[in-house]
Amino acid sequence: MEYQTSYDRPVRDHTLSMDGRKRLDITGVKQVDRFDNEEFLLETSMGFLAVRGHNLQMKNLDVEDGNVSITGRIDDIVYLDQQTVKPKSLIGKLFK
């Protein structure tokens, strides 16, 4: 099944595949909202997804197909409500 984005491009079904908490492959990604070595915030066809951990790195990003691969130590994967997604300010990033 495919989902249409607001940009009229199809997005694949949303799936997560994790290999030993060291690699996470995600499909159905519409956009990468923000990321650093401790947190990724992705907009998927099923809502916003936060991935938290240590030494996180994006190893693959295919915006055409909506695929993202993240490596590092993955501690937490959680879906967020639209209301809980807030942009981090520069001050917030400095004092986290």
C-alpha positions, 0 to 999 in steps of 0.5 A, a space after each residue: 500500500 502507498 500513501 500520498 504526501 502533500 507533494 504528490 509523491 507516493 510513500 511506501 508502507 511504514 515499517 521498522 526493522 532493528 538489528 540488535 539495537 545497533 541498526 534501525 531501518 525505517 521505511 515510509 519516511 516523509 522527512 527528517 525533521 531534525 537529528 543529532 548524535 542522541 536523537 532523530 525526529 522523523 515524520 513518517 506516514 504513521 506520524 512523528 517518530 523519535 529515535 533516541 540513543 548514543 552515537 547515532 548516525 544516519 547511514 542511509 537516506 533515500 528521500 525518493 523512496 522514504 527510507 532511512 537507516 540509523 546506526 549507533 546504540 538505540 535506546 528508545 523508539 517512540 511515536 509522538 503526537 503532533 502537539 508534543 513535537 516542538 522545534 528546539 531552540 538554539 538555547 534549548 540545544 545548548 542547555 539540554 
